[in-house]
Amino acid sequence: KAVQAMLGYTAEEFKTGQVRWAEITPPEWAAADARAVEQLVAHGVAQPYEKAYIAKDGRVVPILVGPAVLPVLGEAGVEVAAFVVDLTSLRQAESEAQNRRYQIERMTLASPDIH
């Protein structure tokens, strides 16, 4: 439910097929998802990896995901569970730090007093 809230979709939208996880994944992340599925099939877990989802409002939300297969009694057989961490704040902080480094570098190169 936290992931649905983070992305702005409802459980009903996923249950009825109005929204599918693959459709809200930008194409450049398809290969990472495919590798995770291979790992899940082979080992029951996949290494955590970064990817992104497209939120309902159009934002691209960077995330860290760590999926695992859970055995389920009954007809379903298995279910996939995952931890998901929103990396938006981290990416913003990284961008700000990079901008600061660039500004310091420019000031250093422009100043004749700094060697």
N, C-alpha and C positions, 0 to 999 in steps of 0.2 A: 504494500500500500504506500509505503514511503516513496518508492520509485515512481508510482503512478502520480502521486502528489507533486514530486519534483518535476515531472514532465508535463503535468496538466491534464492527463487522461484519466478516465474513470475505469474501474474494473469492468463495468458493463460494456464499455467500448472494446475492451479486449475479449471478453466472453462472447460477444456477438460477432466478432471478426471485423468490426468497423476499423479497428486499429490492429496491426500485426507488428510484432517486434522487428521482423526483417524489413518492413516498410518504413519504419522510423529510424533505421540504421543507415547513415550515409554510405554510399557505395564503396568508398575507400576503406571501410572497415569490414567488408564481406570476407576477405581472406583471413583476417584475425578470428572472426566468428567461425569460419570453416575449420581452422586449426583447433579451436576450442572444442568444437563438436567431435573432431577426430580423437582428441584427448579424452573427452567424456566417454565415448564409445569404448576406447581401449582400456582406460584406467578408472573410470567412474568419477574422476575429478579433472579439472583443467587448471593449468597455471594461471594465476591472476594476470589480467592483461588490460591495457587501456583501449578504449573505443569511445564512441560518442552515440548519442541518440538525438533525434530531432524532436524538440518539445512541441506541444500543441500550438504555442505562440510563434513557432518558427525558429526559436533559438537552438543552436547546436550546443548540447550539454556534454562536456567531456566527462568520462567516468572511468573508474577502475572497477572491474568485475571479476569475481572469482566463483565460477560455477562448479556444482557437484551434483551427481546423480544420487537420489534417495530412493531406496526400495519402498514401494507402497503395496500394501495388501489389497487384493481385489483385482478388478479388470484392468485398471490403468497400468499396472506393472511397475513403472518407475515414474519419478517426477524429478524435475531439475529445480534445484534451489541455488541461489547465488547471493553473495554479498555484493553490494553496489555502493561505491563511494563517489559522490559528486566532486569533481576536480576543478570546478569553475573558479573558486577562490584561489586555489593553488596556481592555476594558470594565469590569473590576473596578477598575483603577486610576482610570479616569474617575469611577466611582461614588464611590470613596473620596475623591477630590479634591472632588467636588461636596458630599459630606457635610461635609468639613472647612470648605469655604467657608460652608456653611449654619451650622455651629457658630460660626465666627468672627463671622459677621453677627449671630447671636443674642446672643453675648457683647458685641459692640460696642453693640448697641441697648439691652442691659440695663444697661450700665455708665454711670453718670452722669459718670465721669471722662474718657470718650473722646468727643471731639467730631468 
